[in-house]
Amino acid sequence: MLVARLLLALALAGCANAPAPAPQTATARHRRRRRRRPPPSSAQCDALRAESQATVARALGRRSAATWPVLASLDWCSPTPGGGAWALRVDALSVERDPDTRAELLQGTFSLVHSTPTGERSAARPWSEGITGPEGNLVCAVGDECVAIEAPSLFDHDGDGEPEVFVRVTTERRGGPSTFHGRVWTFRDGAVDVYAPSREWMVAAVRDVDGDGRPDLLTHGHYVTEAPGPCGEAPHPAVGPLLAAHALPDGRFSLTDEAARRADRERCPAPTGDSAGVVVTTPGGGVDVAGTFERVVCARLWGASAAAVSERVRASARALRGAGRRCAARAPSDVDVLLEWAQQTPPVDLRGE
């Protein structure tokens, strides 16, 4: 009995002297809990997403939304610092069946919506072909024509406390040219509209090109069109090099300041003796059409005269139209677009420092 009591006393003393749990262990558990918190939300975002998801659910029924990835990209909302929200909302949706192919076609409309902290809403309807579109800016046939929306990005360019939002819409077509349209949108005077300082450009992307913390615009400027291709066949998109529109502290953008010109020189290097011509060839000896369109624009940006560039285009007309092909008289081709671009006044001069 005495031995048992001694063993019990020693055990109790050991428990009393055991080290307390390290305080950092509890802190680490608290930190782990904080990392698992959901992303910021708002009442406006919750309501807008619920409405959009209900519209999609009614249209799809028992179909899987995974069949149409565009629907996932439209399930987007971001609260703003002032307590409002920007969101993409599916306004209307239906699923039709093509009578010829029996494939299902998604049709409907979506909007870019701004909600104030008190819940008042304004909206615009982005479209891949222009600033805002008509009814039916949402269409998707799997494997054929389908709209895609990239994840929007926000930044307060004008410093009014309410961020602008960049939205890019692309229409991809099987066997035909794809089109894209990117715009910076703002909420002002109770309405959603294109941000005025960026209105003249179709924006391909936003990126901070000089590391000043302000996202700049990347645009093809006026060098965007659909070219007819050799002998007027197989039209395709024609774009020049991406040019930087440098974001300024006052909310405007500059194509011509040194930050923009420095970024442009990286994508549009000065022509050398090897690139004095305008036709860019592929390793197999064919014509790199996209590279040729960029080279014509770059030659003008680096100071080549309209007459000199036009002369080079005409000298390369046979290769551009397709060597050995006999086209109808005056058949349109890439040459016509290249000559038109050669005559345009360059938006920026890349010479000098």
C-alpha positions in Angstrom: 0.0 0.0 0.0 2.8 2.4 0.9 4.6 1.7 -2.4 1.3 2.4 -4.4 0.9 5.7 -2.6 4.5 6.7 -3.4 4.0 5.9 -7.1 0.8 7.9 -7.3 2.5 10.9 -5.7 5.4 10.8 -8.2 2.9 10.6 -11.1 1.0 13.7 -9.8 4.2 15.6 -9.4 5.3 14.8 -13.0 2.0 16.2 -14.3 2.4 19.4 -12.3 5.9 19.9 -13.7 5.0 19.1 -17.3 5.7 22.1 -19.7 2.6 24.1 -20.7 1.6 23.9 -24.4 3.8 26.4 -26.4 1.8 29.6 -27.0 2.9 29.7 -30.6 1.1 26.3 -31.2 -2.3 28.0 -30.5 -1.3 31.0 -32.6 -0.3 28.7 -35.5 -3.7 27.0 -35.2 -5.4 30.4 -35.3 -3.4 31.4 -38.4 -4.4 28.2 -40.1 -8.0 28.9 -39.4 -7.6 32.5 -40.9 -6.1 31.1 -44.1 -9.1 28.9 -44.6 -11.5 31.9 -44.6 -13.5 32.5 -47.7 -12.6 35.4 -50.0 -14.2 38.8 -49.3 -17.9 39.0 -50.3 -20.7 41.5 -50.1 -24.5 41.5 -50.0 -24.5 42.9 -53.6 -22.2 40.1 -54.8 -24.3 37.5 -53.1 -27.5 38.8 -54.7 -26.0 39.2 -58.2 -24.4 35.8 -58.3 -27.6 34.1 -57.0 -29.7 35.8 -59.7 -27.2 34.7 -62.4 -26.9 31.2 -61.1 -30.7 30.8 -61.0 -31.0 31.9 -64.6 -28.4 29.4 -65.7 -30.0 26.6 -63.6 -33.4 27.2 -65.2 -32.0 27.0 -68.7 -29.8 24.0 -68.2 -32.2 21.8 -66.2 -30.3 18.5 -65.7 -27.5 19.3 -68.1 -24.0 19.9 -66.8 -22.7 23.4 -66.8 -19.2 22.0 -67.4 -20.2 21.5 -71.0 -20.0 25.3 -71.5 -16.9 26.7 -69.8 -18.1 30.2 -70.6 -20.7 29.9 -67.9 -17.9 29.5 -65.2 -16.2 32.7 -66.4 -19.5 34.6 -66.1 -19.9 33.5 -62.4 -17.7 36.5 -61.3 -18.3 39.3 -58.9 -15.8 41.6 -57.0 -16.7 43.8 -54.1 -15.4 47.4 -54.3 -13.6 49.3 -51.5 -16.6 51.6 -51.1 -19.0 48.8 -50.4 -20.4 48.3 -53.9 -19.6 45.6 -56.4 -18.8 44.9 -60.1 -20.2 41.7 -61.5 -20.9 39.7 -64.7 -24.5 38.6 -64.7 -26.3 36.2 -67.0 -29.5 38.0 -67.9 -31.2 35.4 -70.1 -30.3 32.0 -71.3 -31.7 29.1 -73.4 -30.5 25.9 -74.9 -31.5 25.2 -78.5 -30.8 22.2 -80.7 -29.3 22.6 -84.2 -31.8 20.9 -86.5 -28.9 19.8 -88.8 -26.2 18.7 -86.5 -28.4 18.0 -83.4 -25.8 19.7 -81.3 -27.0 21.9 -78.5 -26.5 25.6 -78.8 -26.3 28.0 -75.8 -27.9 31.4 -76.5 -28.6 34.4 -74.3 -27.3 37.7 -72.9 -24.9 38.8 -70.2 -24.1 42.2 -68.7 -21.5 44.0 -66.8 -23.3 45.3 -63.7 -22.3 47.9 -61.1 -24.0 47.9 -57.7 -23.7 50.8 -55.3 -23.4 50.1 -51.5 -27.2 50.7 -51.2 -28.0 48.3 -54.0 -28.8 50.6 -57.0 -27.6 48.9 -60.2 -26.4 50.1 -63.6 -25.3 47.8 -66.5 -23.8 47.7 -69.9 -23.6 44.8 -72.3 -20.1 44.1 -73.6 -19.8 42.5 -77.0 -16.9 41.0 -79.0 -17.7 43.1 -82.1 -17.9 46.5 -80.5 -18.3 48.5 -77.4 -21.7 47.3 -76.3 -23.7 44.6 -78.1 -27.3 43.9 -79.1 -29.5 41.1 -77.8 -27.7 37.8 -78.0 -24.1 38.6 -76.9 -23.8 35.2 -75.3 -23.6 32.3 -77.8 -21.8 29.0 -77.6 -21.9 25.9 -79.8 -19.3 23.4 -78.5 -16.6 22.9 -81.2 -18.0 25.7 -83.4 -18.6 29.3 -82.4 -18.3 30.2 -78.7 -17.9 33.4 -76.7 -15.2 33.5 -74.0 -14.8 36.0 -71.2 -11.4 36.5 -69.5 -11.4 37.2 -65.8 -11.9 40.9 -65.3 -9.4 43.1 -63.5 -10.0 46.2 -61.4 -8.0 49.4 -60.8 -9.0 52.9 -59.8 -7.4 54.9 -62.6 -9.1 58.2 -61.9 -8.7 58.1 -58.1 -12.3 58.6 -57.2 -12.4 55.7 -54.9 -14.4 53.4 -57.2 -12.3 51.1 -59.4 -12.6 50.8 -63.2 -12.8 47.3 -64.6 -11.2 45.8 -67.7 -13.3 43.2 -69.5 -12.2 41.3 -72.6 -14.7 39.3 -74.7 -13.6 36.9 -77.4 -15.6 35.1 -80.0 -13.9 32.0 -81.3 -15.0 30.5 -84.5 -14.1 27.1 -86.1 -12.8 27.6 -89.6 -13.1 31.4 -89.4 -11.4 34.4 -87.8 -11.8 34.9 -84.1 -12.6 38.4 -82.8 -11.9 40.0 -79.5 -12.9 43.2 -77.8 -11.5 44.6 -74.6 -12.6 47.7 -72.8 -12.0 49.6 -69.6 -15.4 50.4 -68.0 -16.2 52.9 -65.3 -19.2 53.9 -63.2 -19.9 57.6 -63.4 -23.0 59.8 -63.0 -25.1 56.8 -62.2 -24.2 54.8 -65.4 -21.8 52.2 -66.6 -19.8 53.5 -69.6 -16.5 53.1 -71.3 -13.7 54.9 -69.4 -13.3 58.1 -71.4 -9.5 58.3 -71.6 -9.3 54.8 -73.1 -12.3 55.1 -75.5 -10.3 55.4 -78.7 -8.6 52.0 -78.3 -9.6 48.4 -78.4 -7.6 47.0 -75.5 -6.0 43.6 -75.9 -4.7 43.3 -72.3 -3.7 45.4 -69.2 -0.2 45.0 -67.8 2.1 47.2 -65.7 4.9 47.7 -68.3 7.1 50.0 -66.2 6.6 48.7 -62.6 5.0 51.9 -61.3 2.0 50.0 -59.9 -0.5 51.3 -62.4 -1.8 48.8 -65.0 -1.1 50.1 -68.5 -3.1 49.3 -71.6 -1.8 47.1 -74.5 -3.5 47.9 -77.8 -3.1 47.3 -81.5 -4.4 50.8 -82.0 -5.8 51.4 -85.4 -3.9 48.4 -86.8 -6.8 45.9 -86.5 -8.9 44.7 -89.4 -9.9 41.5 -91.3 -7.7 40.9 -94.3 -9.0 39.0 -97.3 -6.0 36.7 -97.8 -4.5 35.5 -101.1 -6.8 36.1 -104.1 -9.5 37.3 -101.8 -10.0 33.9 -100.1 -9.8 32.8 -96.5 -10.2 36.1 -94.6 -8.2 36.3 -91.4 -7.6 38.8 -88.6 -4.8 41.3 -89.3 -3.2 43.1 -86.3 -0.1 45.2 -85.8 2.2 44.9 -82.9 0.9 45.5 -79.4 1.6 49.1 -78.3 1.6 50.4 -74.8 -0.7 53.1 -73.5 1.1 54.2 -70.4 -1.2 54.9 -67.4 -0.6 58.4 -65.9 -1.3 59.4 -62.3 -4.1 61.8 -63.5 -6.0 58.9 -65.0 -5.1 59.5 -68.7 -2.9 57.2 -70.9 0.0 58.1 -73.1 1.2 56.3 -76.3 4.1 58.6 -76.7 5.9 59.1 -73.4 9.2 57.4 -72.7 7.7 54.6 -70.6 5.4 53.6 -73.5 8.1 54.0 -76.1 10.5 51.8 -74.1 7.9 49.0 -73.9 7.2 49.3 -77.6 10.8 48.9 -78.5 10.8 45.5 -76.8 8.0 44.2 -79.0 9.0 46.2 -82.1 12.8 46.2 -82.3 14.6 48.5 -84.7 14.9 47.0 -88.2 18.4 45.7 -89.2 19.9 44.8 -92.5 18.3 41.4 -92.3 14.8 42.9 -91.7 14.9 45.7 -94.3 12.3 43.9 -96.4 8.7 43.6 -95.2 7.9 39.9 -95.9 8.6 37.6 -93.0 9.2 34.0 -94.0 8.7 30.8 -92.1 11.4 28.1 -91.7 9.7 26.2 -94.6 10.0 29.1 -96.9 6.4 30.3 -96.8 5.1 33.7 -95.8 4.6 34.5 -92.1 1.5 36.7 -92.6 1.1 37.8 -89.0 4.8 38.7 -88.8 4.6 40.6 -92.1 1.8 42.8 -90.8 3.8 43.6 -87.7 6.9 44.3 -89.6 5.2 46.8 -91.9 3.9 48.8 -88.9 7.2 48.6 -87.1 9.1 50.0 -90.1 6.8 53.0 -90.0 7.2 53.4 -86.2 11.0 53.5 -86.7 10.8 56.3 -89.2 10.6 54.5 -92.6 8.6 56.7 -95.1 5.2 55.7 -96.4 6.6 55.7 -99.9 9.6 53.4 -99.0 7.4 50.9 -97.1 4.8 50.9 -99.9 7.5 50.2 -102.4 8.7 47.2 -100.4 5.1 45.8 -100.1 4.6 46.1 -103.9 7.9 44.4 -104.6 6.8 41.5 -102.4 3.2 41.4 -103.8 3.7 38.1 -105.6 4.9 36.3 -102.5 2.1 37.8 -100.4 -0.6 36.8 -102.9 0.9 33.3 -103.0 3.7 32.3 -105.4 2.4 30.5 -108.5 -1.3 31.4 -107.9 -3.2 33.1 -110.6 -5.8 35.4 -109.1 -8.7 37.2 -110.8 -7.9 40.8 -111.8 -7.9 43.2 -108.9 -8.7 40.4 -106.5 -8.3 41.8 -102.9 -5.5 40.4 -100.8 -3.3 41.1 -97.8 -1.3 43.5 -100.1 -4.2 46.0 -100.0 -4.3 46.1 -96.2 -0.5 46.4 -96.0 -0.5 49.3 -98.4 -3.2 51.1 -96.4 -1.3 50.6 -93.2 1.9 51.9 -94.8 0.1 55.2 -95.6 -1.2 55.7 -92.0 0.5 58.3 -89.8 2.3 56.3 -87.1 0.9 56.9 -83.5 4.4 57.0 -82.0 8.0 57.6 -83.1 10.4 55.0 -81.7 13.6 56.7 -82.7 15.7 58.5 -80.2 15.7 58.4 -76.4 
